[in-house]
Amino acid sequence: MQSLRAIIADDEQLTRTIVRARLEKLGHQVVAEAADGLQAVEAARLYHPDVIVMDIKMPVMDGIEAARQVMAENPCAILFLSSFNEEELVEQAGETGALAYLMKPFRKEDLGPALEIAVRRFRQMQSQAKQIEELKESLETRKLIERAKGILMDRHHMTEEEAFKRIHFQARNQNKKMREIAQSIITAAELL
């Protein structure tokens, strides 16, 4: 696994020290430590980490609320640590976007694989979200082009193929995307 930029958020200094030592031994860079959830959110804003290793139960702001804010502002992989094995906490952690969960005390051998799973799942989720956005964009473009073709066919008595070629030709000549030309045709039609 490539080197990751990590933040450690835990109210126990000893836990932060242990996690830091293990992360550094695995070749990762700890860019910040936080003693509570609010500090974790602020550190995420400042350092844009690849991963946050975070305790669930912390003062000021718990890890679950901190994870919600991080995922809303600066999404990254989150690995939760907890001394509590409550099903409700695990469920809440999953709902915030946490991708792995380790019980304290954990074996040092467990941190690396849990970290890798969290980061891998996060990257898969990001990739899927990007694909969904690209599909939405493609569908929207297709709708605009169809609408523009309809306008050309109706107003200029073109065939569908002629209308498509006109849009394609204009896009190529003006060094623009077909979506932009289609939008221009629609806008012009709305003005007239």
CORGI-V824243 format. One record per pair of residues at least 24 apart in sequence whose ideal C-beta (glycine too) atoms are under 10 Angstrom apart, sorted by the first residue. I is the first residue (numbers start at 1). GAP is how many residues later the second one is. Records with the same first field share a line. If there is no record, write none. Layout:
BEGIN
I=GAP + GAP
END
This chain:
BEGIN
1=25 + 26 + 27 + 111 + 112 + 114 + 115 + 118 + 119
2=25 + 26 + 48 + 117
3=24 + 25 + 26 + 47
4=24 + 25 + 26 + 27 + 45 + 46 + 47 + 72 + 73 + 111 + 112 + 114 + 115
5=24 + 25 + 26 + 27 + 42 + 43 + 44 + 45 + 46 + 71
6=24 + 25 + 26 + 27 + 41 + 43 + 44 + 45 + 46 + 47 + 70 + 71 + 73 + 109 + 113
7=24 + 25 + 26 + 27 + 32 + 33 + 34 + 36 + 37 + 39 + 40 + 41 + 42 + 43 + 44 + 45 + 46 + 47 + 63 + 69 + 71
8=24 + 25 + 26 + 27 + 32 + 35 + 41 + 43 + 44 + 45 + 46 + 47 + 71 + 73
9=24 + 25 + 26 + 27 + 28 + 29 + 30 + 31 + 32 + 34 + 35 + 43 + 44 + 45 + 46 + 47 + 49 + 52 + 54 + 57 + 58 + 61 + 69 + 71 + 72
10=24 + 25 + 26 + 30 + 43 + 44 + 45 + 46 + 47 + 48 + 53 + 71 + 94
11=24 + 25 + 26 + 28 + 44 + 46 + 47 + 48 + 49 + 52
12=43 + 46 + 69 + 71 + 92
15=38 + 40 + 66 + 68 + 89 + 90 + 91
16=37 + 39
18=86 + 87 + 88 + 90 + 93
19=34 + 35 + 36 + 60 + 62 + 83 + 87 + 89 + 92
20=33
21=87
22=31 + 84 + 86 + 87 + 88 + 89 + 90 + 93
23=28 + 30 + 88 + 89 + 92
25=83 + 86 + 87
26=82 + 85 + 86 + 89 + 90
27=85
28=25 + 83 + 84 + 87
34=24 + 26 + 27 + 29 + 32
35=24 + 25
36=24 + 25 + 26 + 27 + 30
37=24 + 25 + 26 + 27 + 28 + 29 + 30 + 31 + 32 + 33
38=27 + 28 + 31
39=27
40=25 + 26 + 27 + 29 + 30 + 38
41=24 + 25 + 26 + 27 + 28 + 29 + 31 + 32 + 33
42=24 + 27
43=27 + 31
44=25 + 26 + 27 + 29 + 30 + 31 + 32 + 34
45=24 + 25 + 28 + 29
46=28
47=27 + 29
48=25 + 26 + 27 + 28
49=25 + 27 + 28 + 29
50=26 + 27 + 65 + 68 + 69 + 72 + 73
51=25 + 26 + 27 + 28 + 48 + 49 + 64 + 65 + 67 + 68 + 71
52=24 + 25 + 26 + 27 + 28 + 46 + 66
53=24 + 25 + 26 + 27 + 28 + 47 + 49 + 58 + 61 + 62 + 65
54=24 + 25 + 26 + 27 + 28 + 39 + 44
55=25 + 26 + 27 + 28 + 29 + 49
56=24 + 25 + 26 + 27 + 28 + 30 + 33 + 34 + 36 + 37 + 40 + 42 + 45 + 48
57=24 + 25 + 26 + 27 + 32
62=27 + 30
63=26 + 29 + 30 + 33 + 35
64=25 + 28 + 29 + 31 + 32 + 34
65=27 + 31
66=30
67=25 + 26 + 28 + 29 + 30 + 31
68=24 + 27 + 28 + 29
69=27
70=26 + 27
71=25 + 26 + 27 + 51
72=24 + 25
75=47 + 50 + 51 + 54
76=42 + 43 + 46 + 50
77=38 + 39 + 40 + 41 + 42 + 43 + 44 + 45 + 46 + 48 + 49
78=40 + 41 + 44
79=32 + 35 + 36 + 37 + 38 + 39 + 40 + 43
80=34 + 38
81=24 + 25 + 30 + 33
82=24
97=24 + 25 + 28
98=24
99=24 + 25 + 26
137=42
138=41
140=39
141=36 + 37 + 38 + 39 + 41 + 42
142=36 + 37 + 40
143=36 + 39
144=34 + 35 + 36 + 37 + 38 + 39 + 41 + 42
145=26 + 33 + 34 + 36 + 37 + 38 + 40 + 41
146=36
147=35 + 36 + 38 + 39 + 42
148=30 + 31 + 33 + 34 + 35 + 36 + 37 + 38 + 39 + 40 + 41
149=33 + 36
150=35 + 36 + 39
151=31 + 34 + 35 + 37 + 38 + 39 + 41
152=30 + 33 + 37
154=35
155=30 + 33 + 34 + 37
END
